[in-house]
Amino acid sequence: MVKTKNEYINREISWLHFNARVLQESADKKVPLIDRLRFLGIFSNNLDEFFKVRYATVKRIVDAGKTGKSVLGGERAKDLLEEITKIVIAQQARSLEIFNEIEKELKEENIFIIDENEVNDSQAEFIRDYFFHKVNQELMTIILNDLTEFPLLKDTAAYLAVKIVMKNGSGERKHNRYALIEIPKGIDRFVVLPKEGDKNYIIILDDLIRFCLDSVFTMFEFESISAHMIKITRDAELDIDNDLSKSFIEKISSSVEHRKISDPVRFVYDKNIDKDTLQFLKEKMDIMGTDSVIPGGRYHNRRDYMGFPSLGRYDLMYDKIDPLPVKGLSMEGSLLEMIAHKDYMIYAPYHTFSYITKFLREAALDPKVRTILITVYRLANDSQIASSLINAVKNGKHVTVQIELQARFDEQANIEYANQLQAEGINLIFGVPGLKVHSKICMIEREEAEGIKRYGFISTGNFNESTAKIYTDYTLFTAHQGILKDMSKVFGFFETNYKINKYRHLIVSPHYTKSTFIKLIDREIANAKAGREAYIKIKMNSLTSYKMVDKLYEASRAGVKIQMVVRGICCLIPGVPGMSENIEAISIVDKFLEHPRLFIFGNNGDPKVYISSADWMTRNLDFRVEVGCPIYDPDIKQELLDTFEISWKDNLKARVFSEKQDNAYRQRAEGEPELRSQFELYHYYQKKLES
């Protein structure tokens, strides 16, 4: 085997390159203008979560005095922190350039984002009225000079660091006072001002507050006053205590509360802030050398741009698609009766998510349904899934919900749902010690003439009506009794997890996912060595397991042709002679967030096809309960083969993975027609309805 300089791409660096692809979307002039702003918001939100989780993990390694080389792909943790900070500073600078470009283009569309220095007289009157009636009473303002202890800053908030230059009193030296104003979260970040002719005006809440600073600090006689944005990001790891007297839900609640005071890992500030103000803050906040200190622009919490107002300018946003029905699966009549005769697949958001809620609504009302079992990872804020389950228990069904209280950043929401569901009499399971439950499964048991019959669905994504509009995911509806018998064993494992089950159909983590996929890869290796057709086609979110990467390298060296569509992190380096020359990998970032996990193995001309909740990451393979499902229906199998090919042939939104890590767009061959996979997939399903 020919050795490359490094056999793996560091997962943190690979993730940053993924977020750079999101940033590319905000720079792409073919993307509608307001959606470009929203991609800037997604880029910023992603970065916040990265620092809370991944950067914080590496920082913990450094703080523990360890190198971390064994878990960081050979890179020293201290060096990695420095590399991350360098990349992020460059990306932040690029994001500011892109924002300035977008702002100019908005002006050409008569949309003006003004600051406090550009306010005219009529706008000033509106702003002051808005401030006194909606903002002033919401402000949390803290004078810092005389405090013995610096106030606790939230990592979900942004702050204006205020410098007040006081007037000289008789015989007094001129001195400064410093204050912090927390930007209120309950008020829209973008304040739409009265329209003037054809011109739309928006002022960001930060600037509206800056305009009214003199009204906030009327108690001081000051010479000048200025305000610059700062924000911090805290370590988001949950430290769960071992107090046996507490319930699991109490432990998670306590950990979520403790997160609010966890160590800061990033400090971002307006690069134009006065040096003395910055120094004052860093000293008071005890910013450490291992913290990432990043100069930024005038505004932070750019994640708020995900909610930039439309202003009725739908021509500057992506057209909304109308989700399609699945051919042969009617929303009228009994879904259970239809599923009893045939498996069906929905691919959201191209298909309507309403089939899932319809399934649960029908089960809640059907007198023959005895039991409903479902896993919950992330629910919508106003969840029809939850209301259907409550409806079912009110109709006398036995309902069991496995709810994952440790779903990252949804812990508090899931605690609230857990309390609500428990109060309604639903049987709750809070997971398996040491494992997160990330599977997406639901099963019902129905009393029929021949006895109890099971129906269910298995998905690659969460049962969430909101994200189903923007995440692409497969969901299989089935009455295959073998698959559903395996599913009942998974639910049994949640309650008696000392017992390891055998499964005939499903691929279940943490016991079998890795070993099963290794066996499937080994079969392709054997086929290649025997001169038979051998290929692997994979679509997933992330590939970080070095064991799986090594296995794919082994398959490549044996001659197995491997095609991968990986949206996010990819630690594998494709196209390296002697190591991975038979592997090609692309990433698609576009209007929707690519989320399905699809695995196709050539199997000597009789492809084996699976969907799964699991990426090939160590956490999914070894430390989570995940479920993968074989596809037996020949029509659905062909459909999945077709959808993979459509994604693979994308030549407008596909970026190529390579040693360079430069996010280069795939080049179209001469004469090759343009193909944008997400748009083509919608057309594909439209044609299926017509056939």
C-alpha positions in Angstrom: 0.0 0.0 0.0 1.2 3.5 -0.9 1.2 5.7 2.2 0.0 9.3 1.8 1.2 12.0 4.2 -1.9 11.4 6.3 -4.5 8.7 5.7 -7.3 10.7 7.3 -8.7 14.2 7.3 -9.2 15.5 10.9 -12.9 15.5 11.7 -12.9 19.1 13.1 -11.2 20.4 10.0 -13.5 18.5 7.7 -16.5 19.9 9.6 -15.1 23.5 9.1 -14.8 22.7 5.4 -18.5 21.6 5.4 -19.5 24.9 6.9 -17.5 26.6 4.2 -19.8 24.9 1.7 -22.7 26.5 3.5 -20.9 29.8 3.2 -20.5 29.2 -0.5 -24.2 29.1 -0.9 -24.5 32.6 0.6 -22.0 33.8 -2.0 -23.7 32.1 -4.9 -25.5 34.7 -7.0 -27.7 31.9 -8.4 -29.2 31.5 -5.0 -32.1 33.9 -4.3 -30.9 37.0 -2.4 -32.9 36.7 0.8 -32.0 33.0 1.0 -28.4 33.9 0.6 -28.8 35.9 3.8 -30.4 33.0 5.5 -27.5 30.7 4.5 -25.3 33.2 6.3 -27.5 32.7 9.3 -27.1 28.9 9.0 -23.3 29.3 8.7 -23.3 31.3 11.9 -25.6 28.9 13.8 -23.5 25.9 12.7 -20.4 27.6 14.0 -21.9 28.4 17.4 -22.8 24.7 17.8 -19.4 23.6 16.6 -17.7 25.7 19.3 -20.1 24.5 22.0 -19.5 20.8 21.2 -16.4 20.0 19.1 -14.1 22.8 20.0 -15.1 22.4 23.7 -14.2 18.7 23.5 -10.7 19.4 22.1 -10.2 22.2 24.7 -11.0 19.7 27.4 -8.2 17.4 26.1 -5.8 20.4 26.3 -7.0 21.4 29.8 -6.4 17.8 30.9 -2.8 18.0 29.8 -3.2 15.4 27.1 -2.1 15.4 23.4 -5.3 13.7 22.1 -3.3 12.3 19.1 -5.0 8.9 19.3 -8.5 10.3 18.9 -7.7 13.3 16.7 -6.3 11.5 13.7 -2.7 12.0 14.8 -2.9 15.8 15.4 -2.0 17.3 18.8 -5.0 18.9 20.5 -3.2 22.2 21.2 -2.1 22.5 17.5 -5.7 21.7 16.4 -7.2 24.5 18.5 -4.8 27.0 16.9 -5.6 25.7 13.4 -9.4 25.9 14.1 -9.1 29.5 15.3 -7.1 30.4 12.2 -9.6 28.9 9.8 -12.6 30.4 11.7 -11.0 33.9 11.6 -10.6 33.6 7.8 -14.2 32.3 7.4 -15.6 35.0 9.6 -13.8 37.6 7.4 -15.2 36.0 4.3 -18.7 36.0 5.8 -18.4 39.7 6.3 -17.3 40.3 2.7 -20.3 38.2 1.5 -22.7 40.2 3.8 -21.4 43.5 2.4 -22.0 42.1 -1.2 -25.5 41.0 -0.3 -26.2 44.4 1.3 -25.3 46.2 -1.9 -27.5 43.9 -3.9 -30.4 44.4 -1.5 -30.1 48.2 -2.1 -30.5 47.5 -5.8 -33.8 45.8 -4.9 -34.8 48.9 -2.8 -34.2 47.1 0.5 -32.0 49.1 2.8 -30.5 47.9 6.1 -29.6 51.2 7.9 -27.7 51.8 11.1 -28.1 54.4 13.8 -26.2 57.0 11.8 -28.4 56.8 8.8 -31.8 57.4 10.5 -33.8 60.3 9.1 -36.2 62.5 11.1 -39.4 60.5 10.5 -37.6 57.2 11.1 -36.2 58.7 14.4 -39.7 59.3 15.7 -40.8 55.8 14.8 -37.6 54.3 16.4 -37.9 56.2 19.7 -41.6 55.2 20.0 -40.7 51.6 19.2 -37.9 51.7 21.8 -39.9 53.1 24.6 -43.0 50.8 24.0 -41.3 47.5 23.1 -37.6 47.5 23.9 -36.7 49.6 26.9 -38.6 47.5 29.4 -36.9 44.3 28.0 -33.4 45.5 28.4 -31.0 43.9 30.9 -28.4 46.6 31.5 -25.4 46.0 33.9 -22.9 48.7 35.1 -19.6 46.8 35.4 -17.1 49.1 37.1 -18.1 48.6 40.8 -19.0 44.9 40.5 -16.7 42.5 42.5 -17.7 39.6 40.3 -18.3 39.7 36.5 -21.9 38.8 35.6 -22.7 35.4 34.0 -23.0 35.8 30.3 -25.4 33.5 28.3 -24.0 31.8 25.3 -27.4 32.0 23.6 -27.3 35.8 23.8 -25.4 38.7 22.3 -24.3 41.8 24.2 -23.5 45.4 23.6 -20.3 46.4 25.5 -20.9 50.0 26.3 -18.1 52.5 27.0 -19.3 55.8 28.7 -16.7 58.6 28.8 -17.7 60.7 31.7 -17.5 64.5 31.8 -14.8 66.0 34.1 -16.2 67.0 37.4 -14.5 69.7 39.5 -11.0 68.4 40.2 -11.8 65.0 38.9 -9.9 63.1 36.2 -11.8 62.0 33.2 -12.7 58.4 33.6 -14.7 55.7 31.8 -17.6 53.6 32.9 -18.4 50.3 31.2 -21.7 48.5 30.9 -23.3 45.5 29.2 -26.7 45.5 27.5 -28.1 42.1 26.6 -29.9 42.1 23.3 -33.5 41.0 24.1 -34.3 37.7 22.5 -38.1 38.1 22.7 -38.0 41.0 20.1 -37.4 40.5 16.4 -33.8 41.2 15.5 -34.9 43.0 12.4 -37.2 46.0 12.9 -39.1 46.9 9.7 -39.4 50.7 9.4 -42.2 52.5 7.6 -41.9 52.1 3.8 -41.0 55.2 1.9 -42.4 55.0 -1.6 -40.9 51.8 -3.1 -38.1 51.7 -0.6 -38.1 49.2 2.3 -36.0 50.0 5.4 -34.8 47.7 8.1 -32.8 48.6 11.2 -31.2 45.8 13.3 -32.3 45.8 16.9 -28.7 46.4 18.0 -28.5 49.6 16.1 -32.0 50.7 17.3 -30.6 50.3 20.9 -27.4 52.2 19.9 -29.6 55.1 18.6 -31.4 55.3 22.0 -28.3 54.8 24.2 -28.6 58.4 25.6 -32.1 57.4 26.9 -30.7 54.3 28.7 -28.0 56.1 30.6 -29.7 59.4 31.5 -28.3 59.1 35.1 -24.8 59.9 33.8 -23.3 63.1 32.6 -21.2 61.8 29.8 -19.0 63.3 27.1 -19.4 60.4 24.7 -20.9 56.9 24.6 -20.3 54.0 22.3 -21.4 50.3 22.1 -19.8 47.3 20.4 -21.0 43.8 20.1 -19.5 40.8 22.1 -20.6 37.2 22.6 -19.3 34.1 24.2 -19.8 30.4 23.5 -19.8 27.9 26.4 -19.0 24.2 26.6 -22.2 22.4 25.9 -21.2 19.0 27.3 -23.7 17.6 29.8 -22.0 16.5 33.0 -24.5 14.1 34.5 -24.1 13.4 38.2 -24.3 10.0 39.8 -26.8 10.8 42.6 -28.9 7.6 42.9 -31.7 9.5 44.6 -32.4 11.5 41.5 -34.5 10.3 38.5 -32.9 10.4 35.1 -35.1 13.4 34.1 -34.0 15.3 37.2 -30.3 14.6 36.3 -30.7 15.8 32.8 -32.6 18.9 34.0 -29.8 19.7 36.4 -27.2 19.2 33.7 -29.0 21.5 31.3 -29.1 24.2 34.1 -25.3 23.6 34.8 -24.5 24.2 31.1 -25.5 27.9 31.6 -22.4 28.3 33.8 -20.0 26.0 32.0 -16.6 27.2 30.8 -16.5 29.7 27.9 -14.6 28.4 24.8 -15.0 31.3 22.4 -15.0 35.0 22.8 -16.1 37.0 19.7 -15.9 40.8 19.6 -16.4 43.7 17.1 -12.9 44.3 15.7 -13.5 48.1 16.0 -14.0 48.0 19.7 -11.8 50.4 21.7 -8.6 48.6 23.0 -9.2 49.7 26.6 -12.8 48.3 26.5 -11.5 45.0 25.1 -8.8 44.8 27.7 -11.2 45.6 30.5 -13.6 42.8 29.4 -10.9 40.2 28.9 -9.4 40.8 32.3 -12.8 40.8 34.0 -13.9 37.6 32.1 -10.6 35.8 32.8 -10.3 34.8 29.1 -7.7 32.0 28.9 -5.0 31.2 26.4 -6.9 28.1 25.2 -10.0 30.1 24.5 -10.7 31.1 20.9 -10.6 34.9 20.8 -12.0 36.0 17.4 -12.3 39.5 16.1 -15.5 39.8 14.1 -17.8 42.4 12.6 -20.3 44.9 13.9 -23.0 42.2 14.5 -22.9 38.8 16.1 -25.5 36.1 16.4 -25.8 36.2 12.7 -27.9 33.0 13.1 -30.8 35.4 13.4 -30.5 36.0 9.6 -32.2 32.7 9.2 -35.3 34.7 10.1 -34.7 37.7 7.9 -38.1 39.2 7.0 -39.5 38.4 3.5 -41.0 41.9 3.1 -43.3 40.2 0.6 -40.5 39.9 -1.9 -41.1 36.2 -2.8 -39.1 36.8 -6.0 -36.0 37.0 -3.8 -36.6 33.6 -2.2 -36.7 30.0 -3.3 -40.1 29.0 -4.6 -41.9 26.8 -2.1 -42.7 23.3 -3.4 -46.0 21.6 -2.8 -45.2 18.2 -1.3 -46.4 15.4 -3.5 -48.5 12.4 -2.7 -47.0 8.9 -3.0 -48.4 7.0 -5.9 -50.9 4.4 -4.6 -50.9 5.7 -1.1 -54.0 7.8 -0.6 -54.6 10.2 2.3 -58.3 9.1 2.0 -59.3 5.7 3.4 -57.3 3.5 5.7 -53.5 3.8 5.5 -53.2 0.6 7.4 -55.2 -1.3 4.9 -53.0 0.0 2.1 -49.8 -0.8 3.9 -51.1 -4.3 4.7 -50.8 -5.1 1.0 -47.6 -3.3 0.0 -44.6 -1.4 1.4 -44.5 2.4 0.7 -41.7 4.9 0.8 -42.0 8.6 1.4 -39.0 10.9 0.7 -39.6 14.2 2.5 -39.8 17.1 1.6 -40.6 15.9 -1.9 -43.5 13.8 -0.4 -45.8 15.1 2.3 -44.9 14.3 5.9 -48.7 14.2 6.6 -48.6 10.4 5.9 -46.8 9.9 9.2 -49.3 12.0 11.3 -52.2 10.3 9.3 -50.8 6.9 10.3 -50.7 7.8 14.0 -54.1 9.6 13.9 -55.7 6.5 12.4 -54.0 4.2 15.0 -55.2 6.5 17.8 -58.9 6.0 16.6 -58.9 2.5 15.3 -60.7 0.3 17.9 -58.6 -2.7 16.8 -55.3 -1.0 17.6 -54.1 -2.1 21.0 -50.5 -0.8 21.3 -48.4 2.1 19.8 -44.6 2.2 20.4 -42.4 5.0 19.1 -39.0 6.6 19.5 -38.7 10.4 19.9 -35.4 12.3 19.3 -36.5 15.8 18.2 -40.1 16.9 18.0 -41.6 20.1 16.5 -42.5 23.0 18.8 -46.2 22.3 18.3 -46.0 18.6 17.6 -48.9 16.8 15.8 -47.0 13.6 16.7 -47.3 14.3 20.4 -50.9 15.3 20.1 -51.7 12.0 18.2 -50.0 10.0 20.9 -52.0 11.8 23.6 -55.2 11.2 21.6 -54.4 7.5 21.4 -53.9 7.1 25.1 -57.2 8.9 25.7 -58.8 6.3 23.4 -57.5 3.5 25.6 -54.4 2.5 23.6 -51.3 1.4 25.5 -48.7 4.0 24.3 -45.0 3.7 24.9 -42.6 6.5 24.0 -38.9 6.1 24.2 -37.8 9.8 24.5 -34.1 10.8 24.3 -33.5 13.4 26.9 -29.9 13.9 25.8 -30.8 15.0 22.2 -28.2 17.8 21.8 -29.7 21.3 22.3 -33.2 19.8 22.5 -32.8 18.6 26.1 -35.1 21.2 27.6 -37.8 20.8 24.9 -37.8 17.0 25.4 -38.0 17.3 29.2 -41.1 19.5 28.7 -42.6 16.9 26.3 -41.7 14.1 28.7 -43.6 15.8 31.5 -46.5 16.5 29.3 -46.7 12.9 27.9 -46.2 11.4 31.3 -49.0 13.5 32.7 -51.4 12.1 30.0 -50.7 8.5 31.1 -48.2 7.6 28.4 -45.5 5.0 29.3 -42.1 6.7 29.0 -38.8 5.1 28.6 -35.7 7.3 29.1 -33.2 5.3 27.1 -30.3 3.0 27.8 -27.5 3.8 30.3 -24.4 4.9 28.4 -26.3 5.0 25.0 -28.3 7.6 23.2 -31.3 6.3 21.4 -31.1 7.8 17.9 -33.3 5.3 16.0 -36.4 6.5 14.2 -39.0 3.8 14.5 -42.7 3.3 15.2 -44.8 0.2 15.5 -48.4 -0.5 16.3 -50.1 -3.8 17.2 -53.6 -4.4 15.8 -56.0 -7.2 16.7 -57.2 -8.9 13.5 -59.1 -12.0 12.6 -55.9 -14.1 12.4 -54.4 -12.6 15.5 -52.2 -9.6 16.4 -50.7 -8.0 13.3 -48.0 -5.4 13.4 -47.6 -2.2 11.2 -44.9 0.4 11.4 -42.5 2.8 9.9 -38.7 3.3 9.9 -37.1 6.6 9.0 -33.7 8.2 8.5 -34.9 11.4 10.1 -36.8 12.8 13.1 -40.6 12.7 13.4 -40.7 16.5 13.2 -43.2 18.3 11.0 -41.1 21.5 10.9 -37.7 20.0 9.8 -39.5 17.7 7.4 -40.0 20.7 5.2 -36.3 21.4 4.8 -34.5 18.1 5.6 -34.5 15.3 3.0 -35.3 11.9 4.6 -36.6 8.5 3.7 -39.4 6.8 5.7 -40.5 3.2 4.9 -44.1 2.1 5.8 -44.3 -1.7 6.2 -46.4 -4.5 7.4 -43.5 -7.0 6.9 -43.9 -9.1 10.0 -40.3 -10.2 10.1 -39.0 -6.6 10.2 -41.6 -5.6 12.7 -40.8 -8.6 15.0 -37.2 -7.4 15.0 -38.5 -3.9 15.8 -40.4 -5.2 18.8 -37.1 -6.7 20.0 -35.6 -3.2 19.8 -38.3 -1.8 22.0 -37.8 -4.7 24.3 -34.1 -3.8 24.5 -35.0 -0.3 25.8 -36.6 -1.9 28.9 -34.4 -4.9 29.4 -31.1 -3.7 28.0 -29.0 -6.4 29.7 -30.3 -8.8 27.0 -28.7 -8.7 23.6 -31.1 -9.8 20.9 -30.6 -11.5 17.6 -32.1 -9.8 14.6 -33.0 -11.5 11.3 -33.7 -8.3 9.3 -32.8 -5.1 11.0 -29.2 -3.8 11.5 -29.1 -2.5 15.1 -26.4 -0.5 16.9 -24.5 -0.7 19.1 -24.2 -4.5 18.6 -24.5 -5.2 14.9 -24.3 -2.1 12.7 -20.5 -2.0 12.3 -20.0 -5.8 12.0 -22.9 -6.1 9.5 -21.6 -3.4 7.2 -18.1 -4.8 7.4 -19.5 -8.2 6.2 -21.3 -6.5 3.3 -18.1 -4.7 2.3 -16.1 -8.0 2.6 -18.6 -9.6 0.2 -17.9 -6.8 -2.3 -14.2 -7.3 -1.8 -14.6 -11.1 -2.5 -16.7 -10.4 -5.6 -14.0 -8.0 -6.9 -11.2 -10.5 -6.3 -13.3 -13.1 -8.1 -13.6 -10.8 -11.2 -17.3 -10.2 -10.6 -19.0 -6.8 -10.6 -18.4 -5.1 -7.2 -19.6 -1.7 -6.1 -20.7 0.3 -3.0 -22.9 3.4 -3.1 -23.3 5.4 0.1 -25.3 8.4 1.0 -24.8 9.8 4.6 -24.3 12.8 6.7 -20.8 12.1 8.1 -18.0 9.5 7.9 -15.6 9.7 10.8 -15.1 6.1 11.9 -11.4 5.3 11.1 -12.3 1.6 11.2 -14.9 2.1 8.4 -12.6 4.4 6.5 -9.9 1.7 6.6 -12.4 -0.9 5.4 -13.4 1.3 2.4 -9.7 1.8 1.6 -9.3 -2.0 1.7 -12.2 -2.4 -0.7 -10.8 0.2 -3.0 -7.4 -1.6 -3.2 -9.3 -4.8 -4.0 -11.0 -3.0 -7.0 -14.4 -2.3 -5.6 -15.9 0.9 -7.1 -17.2 3.2 -4.4 -19.3 6.3 -4.8 -20.2 8.4 -1.8 -22.4 11.4 -1.2 -21.5 12.8 2.2 -23.0 16.0 3.2 -20.9 16.9 6.2 -17.7 15.5 7.7 -15.6 13.1 5.6 -12.4 11.8 7.2 -11.7 9.6 4.2 -9.4 11.0 1.4 -10.6 9.7 -2.0 -8.6 9.3 -5.2 -5.2 8.6 -3.6 -3.2 6.0 -5.7 -2.6 2.8 -3.8 -5.0 3.7 -1.1 -8.3 5.1 -2.4 -8.1 5.4 -6.2 -11.4 3.6 -6.7 -13.3 5.9 -4.3 -15.1 9.1 -5.5 -16.9 11.3 -3.0 -19.0 14.4 -3.3 -21.0 16.7 -1.0 -24.3 18.4 -2.0 -25.3 21.6 -0.2 -28.4 23.2 -1.6 -31.9 24.4 -0.8 -32.7 21.4 1.4 -30.5 19.9 4.0 -29.4 16.4 2.8 -30.1 14.0 5.7 -30.8 10.5 4.5 -28.6 7.5 5.1 -28.7 5.1 2.2 -26.4 2.1 1.6 -26.2 0.1 -1.6 -24.1 -3.0 -2.2 -23.7 -4.5 -5.7 -24.0 -8.1 -4.5 -23.0 -9.6 -7.9 -25.9 -8.1 -9.8 -28.6 -8.4 -7.1 -28.2 -5.1 -5.1 -28.7 -5.1 -1.4 -30.2 -1.8 -0.3 -30.6 -0.4 3.3 -31.8 2.8 4.9 -30.6 3.7 8.4 -30.7 6.3 11.1 -26.9 5.8 11.6 -24.0 7.6 10.0 -20.6 5.9 10.0 -19.4 7.7 13.0 -18.0 6.0 16.1 -20.8 7.4 18.2 -23.5 6.0 15.9 -21.8 2.6 15.5 -20.8 2.0 19.2 -22.6 4.4 21.5 -26.1 4.8 20.2 -29.1 2.7 19.5 -29.6 3.0 15.7 -31.7 1.0 13.3 -31.1 0.2 9.7 -33.6 -1.6 7.5 -33.3 -3.7 4.4 -35.5 -2.8 1.4 -37.3 -5.8 0.0 -39.9 -4.3 -2.2 -38.4 -4.3 -5.8 -40.2 -1.1 -6.8 -38.9 0.8 -3.7 -35.4 -0.7 -4.2 -35.4 0.6 -7.8 -36.6 4.0 -6.6 -33.7 4.3 -4.1 -31.2 3.2 -6.8 -32.7 6.0 -9.0 -32.6 8.7 -6.3 -29.0 7.8 -5.5 -28.1 8.2 -9.2 -29.8 11.5 -9.5 -27.8 12.8 -6.5 -24.6 11.3 -7.9 -25.0 13.1 -11.2 -25.5 16.5 -9.7 -23.2 18.9 -11.5 -24.4 22.2 -10.1 -24.4 21.8 -6.3 -22.0 18.9 -5.9 -18.5 19.7 -4.4 -15.8 17.1 -4.8 -13.8 15.7 -1.9 -10.1 15.6 -2.4 -6.8 15.9 -0.7 -6.9 19.7 -1.4 -10.0 20.1 0.6 -10.9 23.1 -1.5 -14.6 22.5 -2.0 -14.3 22.6 -5.7 -17.5 22.3 -7.6 -17.8 19.3 -9.8 -17.1 20.2 -13.4 -19.6 19.4 -16.2 -18.3 17.5 -19.1 -18.5 19.2 -22.5 -22.1 19.0 -23.8 -23.4 17.5 -20.5 -26.7 19.0 -19.5 -27.0 20.8 -16.1 -28.5 18.7 -13.4 -29.4 20.0 -9.9 -30.3 16.9 -8.0 -32.8 18.4 -5.5 -34.9 19.9 -8.3 -34.5 16.8 -10.5 -35.7 14.6 -7.6 -38.9 16.6 -7.4 -39.4 16.2 -11.1 -38.7 12.5 -10.8 -41.5 12.0 -8.3 -43.9 14.2 -10.4 -43.2 11.8 -13.4 -43.9 8.8 -11.2 -47.4 10.2 -10.4 -48.0 10.6 -14.1 -46.9 7.1 -15.2 
